[in-house]
């Protein structure tokens, strides 16, 4: 084993649109318990959950989400060295941009229910741009209700969905919600970003994880990504939707740990 392989890995969780870092806490607690059972293995991993600029603890530090390059620089400043970034949903665009730009801090990338292009296009599965625009209109009318509706979509088709929706709402409300401006700029990022042609520039080991029942980032995107980033891995969690760290904890831990042990 090389000296680099023995170096501790910082596993960094980045949240999605409308959320904050607290949303990962149930999963992180379960992951830490699993690592503790592994004894010395747990010493190789240090887990972090970061708020994106303008969210949670960083609500007073907004950043222009209409400039992905600048946003990625801001996020990289907060990353620890020798890290694997697990980026969920919108934050996957930020993490992909970091990897494309040749981040020296990132040694691995996990895109969870994310994609290089969120909006549907010719022969590309995704959400309709009109749906994102509707969210933007609703934000102006009722900030909290719009977030609640988004969480409901994330849990569509899940067992005990109402309980899971309430759980996620309770968790994210332990921190300040992002401002309407930050959220609207995030929707702009989701609607207008297309990193497909740049994925081949990513050098870090990359794992893409999808949920079979995800209405926001369709699982069939996996086949398209495989052609764009040939060295990457794709995993589909059966019956999962957009938040497998809430509804399918064990099914998410298994491929994540397998990937981490390869780094």
C-alpha positions in Angstrom: 0.0 0.0 0.0 1.4 3.4 -1.0 1.7 6.4 1.4 -1.1 8.1 -0.4 -3.4 5.2 0.1 -2.8 5.3 3.8 -3.7 9.0 3.9 -7.1 9.7 5.6 -9.9 10.4 3.1 -12.2 13.3 3.8 -15.7 12.3 2.7 -17.6 15.6 2.0 -21.4 15.8 1.5 -22.8 18.6 -0.5 -26.6 19.2 -0.5 -29.0 20.0 -3.2 -31.3 22.9 -4.1 -33.5 24.3 -1.3 -31.9 22.0 1.3 -28.9 22.4 3.7 -26.2 20.1 5.2 -28.4 18.9 8.0 -30.4 16.8 5.6 -27.6 14.2 5.5 -27.5 13.7 9.3 -29.5 10.4 9.5 -27.4 8.9 6.8 -24.1 10.1 8.2 -25.0 8.7 11.6 -25.7 5.3 10.0 -22.5 5.4 8.0 -20.4 6.2 11.0 -21.9 3.2 12.9 -21.0 1.0 9.9 -17.5 2.3 9.8 -17.1 1.9 13.6 -18.0 -1.8 13.3 -15.1 -2.1 10.8 -12.6 -1.0 13.5 -9.5 0.6 12.1 -11.1 1.1 8.8 -13.1 4.0 10.3 -9.9 5.9 11.0 -9.3 6.2 7.3 -12.5 8.3 6.7 -13.4 11.7 8.1 -16.9 12.8 7.3 -18.0 16.4 6.6 -21.3 17.9 5.6 -21.0 21.4 4.2 -23.5 24.1 3.5 -23.4 25.7 0.0 -22.9 29.5 -0.1 -26.2 31.2 0.8 -27.6 28.1 2.6 -27.8 27.0 6.2 -24.9 28.3 8.3 -23.6 30.3 5.2 -26.9 32.1 4.6 -25.1 35.4 5.0 -22.5 34.4 2.4 -24.4 34.2 -0.8 -22.8 33.5 -4.1 -23.9 34.1 -7.7 -25.4 30.8 -8.8 -25.6 32.1 -12.3 -21.7 31.8 -12.5 -20.8 28.1 -12.1 -17.1 28.8 -12.3 -17.2 31.3 -9.5 -19.5 29.2 -7.4 -17.2 26.2 -7.8 -14.2 28.2 -6.7 -16.0 29.3 -3.5 -16.9 25.7 -2.7 -13.4 24.4 -3.4 -12.1 26.9 -0.9 -14.2 25.2 1.8 -13.1 21.6 0.8 -10.5 19.8 2.9 -7.5 18.2 1.1 -7.6 14.7 -0.2 -11.4 14.5 -0.3 -14.1 12.5 -2.0 -17.1 14.7 -2.7 -20.6 13.2 -2.5 -22.7 15.7 -4.4 -26.4 15.3 -4.3 -28.7 16.8 -7.0 -27.8 20.4 -7.9 -24.5 20.3 -6.1 -23.4 17.6 -8.6 -23.0 20.4 -11.1 -20.7 22.2 -8.8 -18.6 19.1 -8.0 -18.5 18.1 -11.7 -17.2 21.6 -12.6 -14.5 21.3 -9.9 -13.4 17.9 -11.3 -13.5 19.3 -14.9 -11.3 22.2 -13.8 -8.7 19.8 -12.3 -9.3 20.2 -8.6 -6.2 19.2 -6.7 -8.2 18.6 -3.5 -10.7 16.1 -4.9 -9.5 12.5 -5.3 -12.9 11.0 -6.0 -16.5 12.1 -7.0 -19.8 10.6 -6.2 -22.8 12.1 -8.1 -25.9 11.2 -6.2 -29.1 11.6 -8.1 -27.4 14.2 -10.2 -26.6 14.7 -13.9 -24.5 17.0 -16.1 -27.7 18.4 -17.6 -30.9 18.5 -15.6 -33.3 19.8 -18.3 -34.7 17.4 -20.9 -33.3 17.7 -24.4 -33.3 15.7 -27.6 -32.4 12.1 -26.7 -31.5 13.3 -23.2 -33.8 12.4 -20.2 -34.5 15.1 -17.6 -37.1 17.5 -16.2 -38.9 20.0 -18.3 -37.6 23.5 -18.1 -41.1 24.7 -17.6 -41.2 22.8 -14.3 -38.2 24.8 -13.0 -39.8 28.0 -14.1 -43.0 27.2 -12.2 -40.9 26.6 -9.1 -39.5 30.1 -9.6 -42.9 31.6 -9.8 -44.1 29.8 -6.8 -41.2 31.0 -4.7 -42.4 34.5 -5.0 -45.8 33.5 -3.6 -44.9 31.1 -0.8 -41.2 30.3 -0.1 -41.8 27.5 2.5 -44.6 25.9 0.6 -42.5 25.6 -2.5 -39.7 23.8 -0.6 -42.3 21.5 0.9 -43.6 20.7 -2.6 -40.1 20.0 -3.8 -39.5 17.6 -1.0 -42.8 15.8 -1.7 -41.6 15.3 -5.3 -38.3 13.8 -4.0 -40.3 11.2 -2.1 -42.8 10.2 -4.7 -43.5 6.5 -4.7 -41.8 5.8 -1.4 -43.1 3.7 1.4 -44.4 5.9 4.2 -43.8 9.0 2.1 -45.6 11.4 4.4 -43.4 10.5 7.3 -40.3 10.9 5.2 -41.4 14.3 3.9 -42.0 15.5 7.5 -38.6 14.1 8.5 -36.8 16.0 5.8 -38.8 19.2 6.5 -38.0 19.0 10.2 -34.3 18.4 9.6 -33.8 21.3 7.1 -35.6 23.7 9.4 -33.0 23.2 12.0 -31.0 25.7 9.9 -32.0 28.9 8.1 -33.6 28.4 4.7 -32.0 30.0 1.7 -33.3 33.3 0.5 -35.7 33.6 -2.5 -32.9 35.2 -4.5 -30.4 32.3 -3.9 -33.1 29.8 -4.7 -34.1 31.5 -7.9 -30.4 31.7 -9.0 -30.1 28.0 -8.2 -33.1 27.2 -10.5 -31.3 29.3 -13.2 -28.2 27.1 -12.7 -30.3 23.9 -13.1 -32.1 25.1 -16.2 -29.1 26.5 -18.1 -26.1 24.3 -17.2 -24.9 21.6 -19.6 -21.6 19.8 -18.8 -22.1 16.8 -20.9 -19.3 17.6 -23.4 -16.8 18.2 -20.6 -17.3 15.0 -18.6 -14.4 13.3 -20.5 -12.1 15.8 -18.8 -12.7 14.4 -15.4 -9.7 12.4 -14.2 -10.9 11.5 -10.7 -12.6 8.1 -10.1 -16.3 8.8 -10.5 -19.4 7.0 -9.3 -22.9 8.0 -10.4 -25.8 6.7 -8.3 -29.4 6.9 -9.4 -32.8 5.9 -8.0 -35.0 3.8 -10.3 -38.1 5.9 -9.4 -36.5 9.3 -9.4 -38.8 11.8 -11.2 -36.1 14.6 -11.2 -33.0 12.8 -12.5 -34.2 9.7 -14.4 -32.3 6.5 -13.9 -32.0 6.0 -17.7 -29.5 8.9 -17.7 -27.0 6.3 -16.5 -26.6 4.8 -20.0 -26.0 8.2 -21.6 -23.4 9.1 -19.0 -21.5 5.9 -19.6 -20.9 6.9 -23.2 -19.8 10.4 -22.1 -17.5 9.3 -19.2 -16.4 5.8 -20.1 -14.3 5.2 -17.0 -17.0 6.1 -14.6 -19.3 3.7 -12.7 -23.1 3.8 -12.6 -25.3 2.3 -9.9 -29.1 2.3 -9.9 -30.9 1.7 -6.6 -34.1 -0.1 -7.2 -37.3 1.5 -5.8 -35.3 4.6 -4.7 -36.4 8.1 -5.8 -34.5 11.4 -5.4 -33.4 11.1 -1.8 -32.0 7.5 -1.2 -30.0 8.8 1.9 -33.4 9.1 3.5 -35.4 6.2 2.1 -32.7 3.6 1.2 -29.9 4.1 3.6 -28.4 0.6 3.4 -28.8 0.3 -0.3 -26.8 3.6 -0.6 -24.1 2.7 1.9 -23.1 -0.5 0.1 -22.0 1.0 -3.2 -20.6 4.1 -1.5 -18.3 2.1 0.8 -17.3 -0.2 -2.1 -16.3 2.9 -4.1 -14.5 4.6 -1.2 -12.3 1.5 -0.5 -11.0 1.7 -4.0 -9.7 5.2 -3.6 
